[in-house]
Amino acid sequence: MGKAAKAKAGKKVAAAPLGDKKKKTKNNPLFEKTPKNFKLGGDIQPRRDLTRFVRWPQYIRLQRMKKIMLLRLKMPPAINQFNST
């Protein structure tokens, strides 16, 4: 063991003051938390973002495809394969 390791092992941390004890709150049985049940006949599932699965209008699809095509034209595929790793 080096000098630094011995110095750390010898130091003791001071005890916490008496006034800083945490108070435990009693659980009210009227408001118990129960886990949600998403099975059949259970809770309603949370809303999901379905924008990716929407059938978008033709002009939106065209402008997105055009942008991707122009980006691909700028960089050849032989070089672009290294961008995904």
N, C-alpha and C positions, 0 to 999 in steps of 0.2 A: 504494500500500500504506500502511495506517495504522501507527501505532506498535505496536499489539498484534500485528499480523501480522509486523512486522520482529523483534519480540522473540521470537516463537515460532520463526521461521526461524533465528535465531542460536543458539538453545540446542541442545546436543548431549546425547544420552543416553549415560550411562556404559556401558561394555562389561560384559558379564556376567563374574562371577568365574570363575577357571579350574576350580574344584572342582565347579561345577554342570553339568557336561556330562552329557547324557542317555545312558544305556547302551542300546544296541540289543540286544534279545533275539533269539537265533537261533531260527528256526522249526523245529520238529521235524517231519520229513516223515511221521512216523507219525500225527500229529494235525492234518492239514491240513483246513481248513474248505472245504467245497464247498457251493454254493448248492443249496437244496432244489428238487426237480423235482416239480411237482404235476400233471404230465400223466398220461395213461393209463399204468398200470403203474408209476408213480413213487411218490413219498412219499404218506403218508396226509395228507389235508388237515386243517388245524387245526379244532377244534370251534367251531361258531358258536352264537350265542345265538338260538334259534328261538322264544322265548317269545311274540313278536308273532304268529307263524303258528299257534299252538296253538289248537285249538277249545276255547274256554273254556266252563265250565258256564253254564247259562242265568242263574242268579242273579247270577253275576259280571258277565255282559254287561249285565244289567238295571241293576245298581247303577252301572256305568260310564256307561251311556246316560243314566240319571237325573241323575247329577252334571253331565254335559255340558249336558243340557237346562236344568237349573236355572241353570247359569252363563250360558247364552245368554238366558234370560228376564230376568236381571238387567240385561244390556246389549243395547240394540237393535242389529240388524245394521248399520244405517246408521252407527253410531258405531264398532262393533267392527271394521269394515274397515280402520281406521287403526291398529289395534293390531299388525297383522302386518308393517308396514313400518318 
